[in-house]
């Protein structure tokens, strides 16, 4: 499946602006996560699945060991407004 590049760019911007759990990263730092979320949106995954993905990413993939659920809810809401 080809990724929707416009959706990817918009989601990337949201992750960099609204999410950014590491803080002050280069613009491409979260590209892997933006691509996955873009595919999840394309596959009609629900908000719960997006929240789980962000939680797993923060806690395990990035290794923060913590999860900011309020921030993740704002990110999911911003992504849903793209539709």
C-alpha positions in Angstrom: 0.0 0.0 0.0 1.3 3.4 -0.9 1.2 5.9 1.9 -0.9 9.1 1.6 2.0 11.6 1.7 -0.2 14.6 2.5 -1.8 12.8 5.5 1.7 11.7 6.6 3.0 15.3 6.5 0.0 16.5 8.5 0.4 13.7 11.1 4.1 14.3 11.2 3.5 18.0 12.0 1.0 17.1 14.7 3.4 14.7 16.3 6.2 17.3 16.3 4.0 20.1 17.5 1.5 18.4 19.9 3.2 15.1 21.0 7.0 15.4 21.1 7.6 13.3 24.2 11.4 13.6 23.8 11.4 17.3 23.3 13.3 19.5 20.8 14.0 16.7 18.2 14.8 17.1 14.6 11.7 17.3 12.3 12.2 13.7 11.1 12.5 12.1 14.5 9.0 10.8 14.6 8.6 9.8 11.0 8.4 6.1 11.7 5.5 6.7 14.1 3.8 9.2 11.7 3.9 6.5 9.0 2.4 3.9 11.3 -0.3 6.2 12.4 -1.0 7.2 8.8 -1.5 3.5 7.9 -3.7 3.0 11.0 -5.9 5.9 9.9 -6.1 4.4 6.4 -7.1 1.1 8.0 -9.9 2.8 10.0 -8.4 2.0 13.4 -10.3 3.5 16.3 -9.1 6.1 18.8 -8.5 3.3 21.4 -6.0 1.7 19.0 -4.3 5.0 18.4 -4.0 5.6 22.1 -2.6 2.2 22.6 0.0 2.8 19.9 1.1 6.1 21.4 1.3 4.5 24.8 3.4 1.6 23.6 5.6 4.0 21.7 6.2 6.3 24.7 6.7 3.6 27.2 8.6 1.0 25.3 9.8 2.1 21.8 11.1 5.5 23.0 11.8 4.0 26.5 10.3 6.7 28.6 8.6 4.2 30.9 5.7 6.7 31.4 2.7 7.7 29.3 1.0 11.1 29.1 -2.6 10.1 28.3 -3.9 13.7 28.2 -1.3 14.7 25.6 -2.1 11.5 23.6 -5.8 12.4 23.7 -5.1 15.9 22.3 -2.9 14.3 19.5 -5.6 11.8 18.5 -8.2 14.6 18.5 -6.0 16.7 16.3 -5.4 13.8 13.9 -9.2 13.1 13.7 -9.8 16.8 12.7 -7.7 16.1 9.6 -10.5 14.0 8.2 
